[in-house]
């Protein structure tokens, strides 16, 4: 009898564990079947006017006399500075690059006899301003100074005009919200087409913000863009 009871007990345990495992397996399969998701991307894209303009005004001079080139540099710098101030640029918005003079006779290579001027130099007057419209209007009038004999150099990397947008932290919340709403609209359309209902968010990730020129003709208008990726549950 003890052996018989033990046999019955062992068989019952085996059967019970088998049924329990079968139930767990079926529930796991059923759970996976119900865990259906859709992953979509939402876009937010806006145009904003730049906040800061950096305008390097670079000019060059040449002479055979050091005294003359220093005097000409001072005179030209004063002319440009006066032009800027008279046009509405504040003194605190104007700065100057360091002065460097090249002595072509001191260079190791080159035919000195063919050199018209021994000394050459360039100077940059830099405008750093938040008054975008004023500065852009001045850019169109800077050629008037050329009539006074000032030679501007616009082909150098150092003379490239920059426009900066620094309000990203202010516009981030609204743009993230907009991108999330856009993603939900896409997900709802997908759910409707698949005869399902949209559930809660399973996961979400914010893409990196990008700031670019709207187009090559309007670099002072910046295009701010972000793409959010959101995964939703789908319900029957």
C-alpha positions in Angstrom: 0.0 0.0 0.0 2.7 2.6 0.8 4.4 1.9 -2.6 1.0 2.1 -4.3 0.2 5.5 -2.7 3.6 6.8 -3.6 3.1 5.7 -7.2 -0.3 7.5 -7.3 1.2 10.6 -5.7 4.1 10.7 -8.2 1.9 10.2 -11.2 -0.4 12.9 -10.0 2.5 15.3 -9.6 3.8 14.5 -13.1 0.3 15.0 -14.6 -0.2 18.2 -12.6 3.2 19.7 -13.6 2.6 18.8 -17.2 -0.8 20.5 -17.3 0.7 23.5 -15.5 3.4 23.8 -18.1 1.0 23.4 -20.9 -1.2 26.2 -19.5 1.8 28.5 -19.1 3.0 27.7 -22.6 -0.5 28.5 -24.1 -0.7 31.7 -22.1 2.7 32.8 -23.2 1.8 32.1 -26.8 -1.5 33.9 -26.4 0.4 36.9 -24.7 2.8 37.1 -27.6 -0.1 37.1 -30.0 -1.7 40.0 -28.2 1.5 42.0 -28.0 1.2 43.5 -31.5 2.9 46.9 -32.0 3.4 49.5 -34.7 6.4 51.8 -34.9 6.0 55.1 -36.6 7.9 58.4 -37.0 6.6 61.9 -36.4 8.0 65.0 -37.9 8.1 68.6 -36.7 9.7 71.2 -39.0 9.6 74.9 -38.5 11.3 78.0 -40.0 12.8 80.6 -37.6 14.6 83.8 -38.1 18.2 83.7 -36.9 19.0 85.5 -33.7 22.6 86.5 -34.3 24.7 87.5 -37.3 28.4 87.5 -37.5 29.7 89.7 -40.3 33.4 89.8 -40.9 34.4 92.7 -43.1 37.9 92.0 -44.4 40.0 94.3 -46.4 43.6 94.2 -47.7 46.3 96.8 -48.2 49.7 96.8 -49.9 52.7 99.2 -49.8 56.4 99.4 -49.9 56.5 101.4 -46.7 55.7 100.0 -43.3 54.8 103.5 -42.0 52.4 104.0 -44.9 50.7 100.6 -44.5 50.2 101.1 -40.8 48.7 104.5 -41.3 46.5 103.3 -44.2 45.3 100.4 -42.0 44.3 102.8 -39.2 42.5 105.2 -41.5 40.6 102.4 -43.3 39.6 100.8 -40.0 38.2 104.2 -38.8 36.3 104.7 -42.0 34.6 101.3 -41.8 33.9 101.7 -38.0 32.3 105.2 -38.6 30.2 103.8 -41.4 28.9 101.0 -39.1 28.2 103.3 -36.2 26.4 105.9 -38.4 24.2 103.1 -39.7 23.0 101.9 -36.3 25.6 99.4 -35.2 26.7 99.9 -31.6 30.3 100.1 -30.6 30.0 97.0 -28.4 29.0 95.0 -31.5 32.2 95.8 -33.3 35.5 94.0 -32.8 38.8 93.7 -34.7 41.1 90.9 -35.7 44.8 90.9 -35.0 47.0 92.6 -37.6 49.5 90.6 -39.6 51.9 92.0 -42.2 53.6 89.9 -44.8 57.1 91.0 -46.0 57.5 89.4 -49.4 61.3 90.2 -49.5 61.7 88.1 -46.4 60.2 85.0 -48.0 62.6 82.3 -48.9 61.1 81.7 -52.4 59.9 84.0 -55.1 61.3 86.5 -57.5 61.6 89.8 -55.6 62.1 91.8 -58.7 58.6 91.0 -59.9 57.0 92.0 -56.6 55.3 95.4 -56.9 54.7 95.9 -53.2 56.9 94.6 -50.5 54.4 94.6 -47.7 50.8 93.3 -47.7 48.3 93.0 -44.9 44.7 92.4 -44.2 42.4 93.4 -41.4 38.9 92.2 -40.4 36.3 94.3 -38.7 33.8 92.0 -37.1 30.2 92.8 -36.5 28.4 90.6 -33.9 24.8 91.7 -33.7 21.3 90.6 -32.9 19.9 93.2 -35.2 19.7 91.0 -38.3 17.7 93.4 -40.5 20.0 96.4 -39.9 23.1 94.3 -40.7 21.7 92.8 -43.8 20.8 96.3 -45.1 24.4 97.4 -44.5 25.7 94.4 -46.5 24.0 95.9 -49.5 25.6 99.3 -48.9 29.1 98.2 -48.0 30.1 98.6 -51.7 29.8 102.4 -51.2 33.1 102.2 -49.2 34.7 100.6 -52.2 34.4 103.9 -54.0 36.8 105.3 -51.4 39.5 102.9 -52.4 38.9 100.2 -49.9 39.7 96.7 -51.3 37.4 94.1 -49.7 38.3 90.4 -49.8 35.2 88.2 -49.8 36.7 84.9 -50.9 38.4 83.9 -47.7 37.0 81.5 -45.2 37.6 84.0 -42.5 35.2 86.5 -44.2 32.2 84.1 -44.3 29.0 85.5 -42.9 27.4 83.4 -40.2 23.8 83.3 -38.9 23.2 81.7 -35.5 19.9 80.4 -34.1 20.2 80.1 -30.3 16.6 79.6 -29.1 16.5 75.8 -29.6 15.8 75.1 -25.9 12.8 77.5 -26.1 11.2 75.8 -29.1 12.1 72.2 -28.2 9.0 71.4 -26.1 6.5 72.6 -28.6 8.3 70.8 -31.5 8.5 67.5 -29.6 4.8 67.7 -28.8 4.1 68.4 -32.5 6.3 65.5 -33.6 4.5 63.1 -31.2 1.1 64.2 -32.4 2.2 63.6 -36.0 3.4 60.1 -35.1 0.1 59.3 -33.4 -1.8 60.4 -36.4 0.2 58.0 -38.6 -0.2 55.2 -36.1 -4.0 55.8 -35.9 -4.2 55.5 -39.7 -2.3 52.3 -39.7 -4.5 50.9 -36.9 -7.6 51.8 -38.8 -6.4 50.2 -42.0 -5.5 47.0 -40.1 -8.9 46.9 -38.3 -7.3 47.5 -35.0 -7.4 50.0 -32.2 -4.4 52.1 -31.1 -3.2 51.3 -27.6 -0.7 52.9 -25.3 2.8 53.9 -26.1 5.3 51.1 -25.7 8.4 53.1 -26.3 9.4 56.5 -27.7 12.7 58.2 -28.7 13.4 61.7 -29.6 15.5 62.2 -32.6 18.3 64.7 -32.9 17.4 68.3 -33.7 19.0 69.7 -36.8 19.3 73.4 -37.8 20.1 74.3 -41.4 19.6 77.2 -43.8 16.2 77.3 -45.3 17.8 77.8 -48.7 21.0 79.2 -50.1 19.4 82.6 -50.8 18.1 83.1 -47.3 20.7 81.9 -44.8 19.3 84.1 -42.1 16.1 81.9 -42.1 16.8 78.6 -40.3 14.9 75.4 -40.7 14.7 73.5 -37.4 13.8 69.8 -37.7 13.2 66.9 -35.4 11.9 63.3 -36.0 10.5 61.3 -33.1 10.1 57.5 -33.2 7.2 56.1 -31.2 6.0 52.5 -30.8 2.3 51.8 -30.0 0.4 48.7 -28.9 -2.3 47.5 -31.3 -5.5 46.2 -29.8 -8.4 44.2 -31.4 
